[in-house]
Amino acid sequence: MIARAAIVAQARSWIGTPYLHQAALKGVGCDCLGLVRGVWTALYGRAPETPPPYSADWAEAGGVETLRDAALRHLRPVSPDAIRAGDVLLFRWRAHVPAKHLAIASEAGPNGARMVHAHDGAAVCEVALSGWWRRHLAGAFSFPDSLDQ
């Protein structure tokens, strides 16, 4: 069983990694998907799948819920009202476009929720899961206990 503390520790170990579109190398560069893929690889030894190349505007251009569909293939949905540390968070910038941002909850609770995410144009950081982020939350998922699930 994967401990939530191990997920959070692994996510936090990426803090400071520069933002680099389509990358997934701790300390070198990653985007939000690369962060989640990197944490997954550290936990399970290999990535669940290799994403195809994607542009920065892929969600707007394609109109397909690519990230949500991938999350449903590999993660377990959880209620957004029951987010716990270690859960993967999926965000949508506007109601009419597919979700295109991921983060990992690092602390949960109404007064202290935080998340680790790859900040476009900056680096992986830990921030408050503020009202703005909560309004844009499109889904929440937990890592599977094993790759057999």
Secondary structure, DSSP 8 states (H G I E B T S, - for coil): ---HHHHHHHHHTTTT-BB-TT-EETTTEE-HHHHHHHHHHHHHSS-S-------TTHHHHH-S-HHHHHHHHHSEEE-GGG--TT-EEEE-SSTTS---EEEEEEE-STTT-EEEEE-TTSBEEEEE--HHHHHTEEEEEE--SSTT-
